[in-house]
Amino acid sequence: MGINVAIIKPVGNGCNLQCKYCYVDGKPSKIEHMTIQMGKRIVDELFAQEDVNEIEFLWHGGEPLLQPISFYSEIFKYQNKKSNETGKKYENSIQTNLTLLNDDWIEFFIKNNIIISTSLDGPRELHNINRCFPNHEGAFDRVQKGVALAQERGCKVNALCVVSKSNVGFPEAICEEFDNLNINHVGFLPCYKTENDRTVIPSLSPGEYGLFLTKVFDLYLQGKTNVKIREMDQFLGGTIGFQQDICSFTGHCDHFICIDYAGDVFSCDTTPQNDIHRFGNLQTSSLLALTKTAKYSCFVKSIQDEQLLCKSCPYFEYCHNGCSNMRVNGRYYYCEDRKILFSYFEKVIKDVLSEEGKNDSSNRCFTV
């Protein structure tokens, strides 16, 4: 299997915010800029793969809007050129805090069909606890302004919400805020930090994350929110035989890569960006060569071996031992949380199916 999803960090970990829970280290990061030459090298390497026909470029950070529009303009033109030459399809998405958004960026996103996702932890009083500028000013108002600006121009905005000790007890308020902002596609990520040896420092206690997600799903079923949780999509997809497409549910990371501003290659943006986890650099090696190294092969094998610990679990086919970077002693730290969530999904589906002859479109669990 080739690499069909590339997280690209054009400014490294550089960011205009200083979020307290940032998995980097919570301190200001130096802004480094990827060169156009390196950007084109990445495009070349991804399009050169023989066994990949569609490629997703996910521009990440740090804050990717710290890189000028002129950089992306050159790279996107080059992507189009390579697509025409190879017949391969591609798409671009960007994960941005939206605080730097302006009309020029919006016009650029519209012109290039960019998928926009932002980060929002709920209403102002929750969001501003952890997501703030270096001067400690909360970022909520700037994010809200960015969402409104994008939507006014017809751009859909998706979101990630970090579930931490600060907001895990407020699912209703969080969903209400997303509804107010007309954002209904949300990924709820458990808060964590990393250490050099790839262990996680969890923010939540076992069970808190799972209960939070079941409450969000309840709100959706009751028609009290339009927020959909992607975990339900993945569960239903696994149930009816569709291929799951989020790495933390598929059980493998070998279709996924992270490349920083200098061309260093890692398995993921959540992996500590150091030599322990660095596979190599695209200035000196091809992507194909890096995925053939002993270090990369050992990484892939370790993920596969850790899955064996979960083979007897009734939810294995939906979970596959979760995110490989959030495993402690080989097991996904939020294992019990997923069991809570999946068992709840199961119960809801069985209850709906047991209602003989009922074919009511108000049964929202099948429209997630």
BELLIN-V955109 format. One record per residue. N is the residue number from 1. RES is the residue in one letter. NEAR is the number of other C-alpha atoms within 12 Angstrom. D_FIRST is the distance of its C-alpha to the first C-alpha in whole Angstrom. Layout:
# BELLIN-V955109
n | res | near | d_first
N | RES | NEAR | D_FIRST
N | RES | NEAR | D_FIRST
This chain:
# BELLIN-V955109
n | res | near | d_first
1 | M | 18 | 0
2 | G | 27 | 4
3 | I | 34 | 7
4 | N | 34 | 9
5 | V | 35 | 12
6 | A | 40 | 14
7 | I | 39 | 17
8 | I | 45 | 20
9 | K | 45 | 23
10 | P | 45 | 25
11 | V | 32 | 28
12 | G | 35 | 27
13 | N | 39 | 28
14 | G | 31 | 31
15 | C | 37 | 33
16 | N | 32 | 36
17 | L | 40 | 36
18 | Q | 32 | 37
19 | C | 35 | 36
20 | K | 27 | 37
21 | Y | 30 | 34
22 | C | 29 | 31
23 | Y | 32 | 29
24 | V | 29 | 29
25 | D | 23 | 33
26 | G | 24 | 35
27 | K | 22 | 37
28 | P | 23 | 37
29 | S | 23 | 34
30 | K | 20 | 35
31 | I | 25 | 33
32 | E | 23 | 31
33 | H | 31 | 30
34 | M | 33 | 27
35 | T | 26 | 28
36 | I | 26 | 28
37 | Q | 22 | 27
38 | M | 29 | 24
39 | G | 37 | 23
40 | K | 31 | 23
41 | R | 29 | 21
42 | I | 45 | 18
43 | V | 42 | 18
44 | D | 27 | 18
45 | E | 33 | 15
46 | L | 41 | 13
47 | F | 38 | 14
48 | A | 27 | 14
49 | Q | 26 | 10
50 | E | 18 | 10
51 | D | 16 | 7
52 | V | 23 | 8
53 | N | 22 | 11
54 | E | 26 | 12
55 | I | 35 | 13
56 | E | 31 | 15
57 | F | 36 | 17
58 | L | 32 | 19
59 | W | 41 | 22
60 | H | 37 | 23
61 | G | 41 | 26
62 | G | 42 | 28
63 | E | 38 | 30
64 | P | 43 | 28
65 | L | 38 | 31
66 | L | 34 | 33
67 | Q | 35 | 31
68 | P | 23 | 33
69 | I | 25 | 33
70 | S | 17 | 33
71 | F | 25 | 30
72 | Y | 37 | 28
73 | S | 24 | 30
74 | E | 21 | 29
75 | I | 30 | 25
76 | F | 31 | 25
77 | K | 20 | 27
78 | Y | 24 | 24
79 | Q | 35 | 21
80 | N | 24 | 23
81 | K | 20 | 24
82 | K | 26 | 21
83 | S | 23 | 20
84 | N | 14 | 23
85 | E | 14 | 22
86 | T | 21 | 18
87 | G | 18 | 19
88 | K | 26 | 16
89 | K | 22 | 17
90 | Y | 31 | 17
91 | E | 27 | 19
92 | N | 33 | 21
93 | S | 31 | 22
94 | I | 38 | 24
95 | Q | 31 | 25
96 | T | 37 | 29
97 | N | 43 | 32
98 | L | 38 | 34
99 | T | 34 | 37
100 | L | 30 | 37
101 | L | 31 | 36
102 | N | 23 | 39
103 | D | 21 | 40
104 | D | 18 | 38
105 | W | 33 | 35
106 | I | 31 | 35
107 | E | 21 | 36
108 | F | 26 | 33
109 | F | 32 | 30
110 | I | 22 | 32
111 | K | 19 | 32
112 | N | 26 | 28
113 | N | 20 | 27
114 | I | 31 | 26
115 | I | 28 | 25
116 | I | 39 | 27
117 | S | 35 | 27
118 | T | 40 | 30
119 | S | 44 | 31
120 | L | 49 | 34
121 | D | 46 | 35
122 | G | 42 | 38
123 | P | 32 | 41
124 | R | 26 | 43
125 | E | 22 | 44
126 | L | 29 | 41
127 | H | 38 | 39
128 | N | 30 | 41
129 | I | 27 | 41
130 | N | 34 | 38
131 | R | 39 | 37
132 | C | 35 | 40
133 | F | 26 | 41
134 | P | 19 | 42
135 | N | 14 | 45
136 | H | 18 | 44
137 | E | 20 | 45
138 | G | 28 | 43
139 | A | 35 | 40
140 | F | 33 | 40
141 | D | 24 | 43
142 | R | 28 | 41
143 | V | 36 | 38
144 | Q | 35 | 40
145 | K | 21 | 41
146 | G | 33 | 38
147 | V | 37 | 36
148 | A | 26 | 40
149 | L | 26 | 39
150 | A | 36 | 36
151 | Q | 23 | 37
152 | E | 19 | 40
153 | R | 21 | 38
154 | G | 18 | 36
155 | C | 28 | 33
156 | K | 28 | 31
157 | V | 38 | 31
158 | N | 36 | 28
159 | A | 40 | 29
160 | L | 33 | 28
161 | C | 39 | 30
162 | V | 37 | 31
163 | V | 37 | 32
164 | S | 33 | 35
165 | K | 24 | 38
166 | S | 28 | 40
167 | N | 34 | 38
168 | V | 35 | 37
169 | G | 22 | 41
170 | F | 27 | 41
171 | P | 37 | 38
172 | E | 27 | 41
173 | A | 27 | 42
174 | I | 40 | 38
175 | C | 41 | 37
176 | E | 26 | 41
177 | E | 30 | 40
178 | F | 37 | 37
179 | D | 26 | 39
180 | N | 19 | 41
181 | L | 32 | 39
182 | N | 26 | 37
183 | I | 36 | 34
184 | N | 30 | 32
185 | H | 31 | 28
186 | V | 37 | 28
187 | G | 32 | 26
188 | F | 36 | 28
189 | L | 32 | 27
190 | P | 38 | 28
191 | C | 34 | 30
192 | Y | 34 | 29
193 | K | 27 | 29
194 | T | 28 | 28
195 | E | 23 | 29
196 | N | 21 | 28
197 | D | 20 | 27
198 | R | 28 | 24
199 | T | 24 | 27
200 | V | 30 | 28
201 | I | 25 | 31
202 | P | 28 | 31
203 | S | 28 | 34
204 | L | 28 | 34
205 | S | 23 | 36
206 | P | 21 | 34
207 | G | 22 | 35
208 | E | 31 | 35
209 | Y | 37 | 32
210 | G | 34 | 32
211 | L | 29 | 35
212 | F | 36 | 35
213 | L | 41 | 32
214 | T | 34 | 34
215 | K | 31 | 37
216 | V | 39 | 35
217 | F | 37 | 34
218 | D | 29 | 38
219 | L | 26 | 39
220 | Y | 30 | 36
221 | L | 28 | 37
222 | Q | 16 | 41
223 | G | 19 | 41
224 | K | 21 | 42
225 | T | 31 | 39
226 | N | 31 | 36
227 | V | 43 | 33
228 | K | 38 | 30
229 | I | 38 | 28
230 | R | 30 | 24
231 | E | 38 | 24
232 | M | 42 | 26
233 | D | 30 | 23
234 | Q | 34 | 21
235 | F | 38 | 23
236 | L | 29 | 24
237 | G | 23 | 21
238 | G | 24 | 20
239 | T | 23 | 23
240 | I | 14 | 23
241 | G | 13 | 20
242 | F | 15 | 18
243 | Q | 19 | 15
244 | Q | 26 | 15
245 | D | 25 | 14
246 | I | 27 | 16
247 | C | 29 | 14
248 | S | 34 | 17
249 | F | 33 | 17
250 | T | 30 | 13
251 | G | 37 | 14
252 | H | 33 | 11
253 | C | 38 | 10
254 | D | 33 | 7
255 | H | 29 | 6
256 | F | 35 | 10
257 | I | 42 | 12
258 | C | 44 | 16
259 | I | 46 | 18
260 | D | 44 | 22
261 | Y | 39 | 25
262 | A | 31 | 25
263 | G | 39 | 21
264 | D | 35 | 21
265 | V | 41 | 17
266 | F | 39 | 17
267 | S | 42 | 14
268 | C | 38 | 17
269 | D | 33 | 20
270 | T | 37 | 21
271 | T | 36 | 21
272 | P | 28 | 24
273 | Q | 32 | 24
274 | N | 23 | 25
275 | D | 16 | 25
276 | I | 19 | 24
277 | H | 28 | 21
278 | R | 29 | 20
279 | F | 37 | 17
280 | G | 33 | 19
281 | N | 28 | 20
282 | L | 32 | 19
283 | Q | 23 | 23
284 | T | 17 | 23
285 | S | 20 | 19
286 | S | 26 | 16
287 | L | 36 | 13
288 | L | 29 | 11
289 | A | 21 | 14
290 | L | 30 | 14
291 | T | 33 | 10
292 | K | 20 | 12
293 | T | 18 | 15
294 | A | 14 | 17
295 | K | 21 | 17
296 | Y | 27 | 13
297 | S | 19 | 13
298 | C | 17 | 16
299 | F | 29 | 15
300 | V | 26 | 12
301 | K | 19 | 14
302 | S | 24 | 17
303 | I | 33 | 15
304 | Q | 26 | 14
305 | D | 20 | 18
306 | E | 27 | 19
307 | Q | 30 | 18
308 | L | 18 | 21
309 | L | 21 | 23
310 | C | 25 | 23
311 | K | 19 | 22
312 | S | 12 | 26
313 | C | 20 | 26
314 | P | 17 | 27
315 | Y | 30 | 25
316 | F | 26 | 21
317 | E | 28 | 19
318 | Y | 40 | 20
319 | C | 41 | 20
320 | H | 39 | 18
321 | N | 42 | 20
322 | G | 39 | 20
323 | C | 38 | 19
324 | S | 40 | 18
325 | N | 42 | 20
326 | M | 35 | 23
327 | R | 31 | 23
328 | V | 23 | 27
329 | N | 18 | 27
330 | G | 27 | 24
331 | R | 30 | 24
332 | Y | 34 | 24
333 | Y | 32 | 27
334 | Y | 37 | 27
335 | C | 35 | 27
336 | E | 24 | 30
337 | D | 29 | 30
338 | R | 40 | 27
339 | K | 32 | 29
340 | I | 24 | 32
341 | L | 34 | 30
342 | F | 34 | 28
343 | S | 23 | 32
344 | Y | 27 | 33
345 | F | 34 | 31
346 | E | 24 | 31
347 | K | 16 | 35
348 | V | 24 | 35
349 | I | 23 | 33
350 | K | 15 | 36
351 | D | 15 | 39
352 | V | 22 | 38
353 | L | 17 | 37
354 | S | 12 | 40
355 | E | 13 | 43
356 | E | 10 | 44
357 | G | 8 | 44
358 | K | 12 | 43
359 | N | 13 | 41
360 | D | 14 | 41
361 | S | 11 | 39
362 | S | 15 | 40
363 | N | 21 | 38
364 | R | 25 | 35
365 | C | 32 | 33
366 | F | 26 | 31
367 | T | 19 | 31
368 | V | 26 | 29
